[in-house]
C-alpha cells in the first residue's frame, strides 16, 4: 500500500510539470507584490503630508531636514511598521530667487522660500529590469494603479535641460508616467547638506548610489 502511495505522489508531481501557467498568474501574484512595494512609500509620504498640513492649518512654522517616523506615525494606518522604514522623508527649503533653485534658505516660512517634501528610496532589486536596472513594467504599472496619472509620484530619470516640460532646466526629473515628469531642484539633486548618506543627492542624484529611485515630491509655499 505504501508503495502505491509513493507511485501516486510521483505521478501527480510529473503531471504538475505539464500543467500550463495560469494566464492570470501575473494579475493574482506579481502585480499585488509590486503594488505592496509602491504602497509603502506612498503611505509614508501621505502621512508626512498630513503632518506638514496640520502645521500649516494651525499656522505653525516647520523646518528643513529629515522628518522622523515618530513625527508622522500618528497619520499612518494601523499596523504600518515604522521600525524598519526603507524610505527617507525630507523637507527641503530653497531660495526661490536662486537659479534652478540651487540654494537652501535658512527659514522655510519666509517670503522667498520654495519648500519640497520628498520621500524617496532605491527601486527594489526585485523590481528592476534585467537590462539597465530601470524600473520594471510591473512596478511602473503598480505606480499608476496606486496613485494614477498626474500625481507627483514616479521614478527618477535623466532629462535634457532644454526639454519642453523641464521648468527648472535641471538634469534630473521624476517620471510620473507616459514620459510626463517633474523637474527636481538643483540643490536637491546635487547637495548632501547635513543629511549625508540620507540625502536625495547621495541616494538618487546623478551620482547617487541607487541608480533609479522611486520618489514622491510635494511642493509647498511659505506659510
Residue, then its C-alpha position, 0 to 999 in steps of 0.5 A: x500500500x505504501x508503495x502505491x502511495x509513493x507511485x501516486x505522489x510521483x505521478x501527480x508531481x510529473x503531471x504538475x510539470x505539464x500543467x500550463x501557467x495560469x494566464x492570470x498568474x501575473x494579475x493574482x501574484x506579481x502585480x499585488x507584490x509590486x503594488x505592496x512595494x509602491x504602497x509603502x512609500x506612498x503611505x509614508x509620504x501621505x502621512x508626512x503630508x498630513x503632518x506638514x498640513x496640520x502645521x500649516x492649518x494651525x499656522x505653525x512654522x516647520x523646518x528643513x531636514x529629515x522628518x522622523x517616523x515618530x513625527x508622522x506615525x500618528x497619520x499612518x494606518x494601523x499596523x504600518x511598521x515604522x521600525x524598519x522604514x526603507x524610505x527617507x522623508x525630507x523637507x527641503x527649503x530653497x531660495x526661490x530667487x536662486x537659479x534652478x533653485x540651487x540654494x537652501x534658505x535658512x527659514x522655510x516660512x519666509x517670503x522667498x522660500x520654495x519648500x519640497x517634501x520628498x520621500x524617496x528610496x532605491x527601486x527594489x532589486x526585485x523590481x528592476x529590469x534585467x537590462x539597465x536596472x530601470x524600473x520594471x513594467x510591473x512596478x511602473x504599472x503598480x505606480x499608476x494603479x496606486x496613485x494614477x496619472x498626474x500625481x507627483x509620484x514616479x521614478x527618477x530619470x535623466x532629462x535634457x535641460x532644454x526639454x519642453x516640460x523641464x521648468x527648472x532646466x535641471x538634469x534630473x526629473x521624476x517620471x510620473x508616467x507616459x514620459x510626463x515628469x517633474x523637474x527636481x531642484x538643483x540643490x536637491x539633486x546635487x547637495x548632501x547638506x547635513x543629511x549625508x548618506x540620507x540625502x536625495x543627492x547621495x541616494x538618487x542624484x546623478x551620482x547617487x548610489x541607487x541608480x533609479x529611485x522611486x520618489x514622491x515630491x510635494x511642493x509647498x509655499x511659505x506659510 
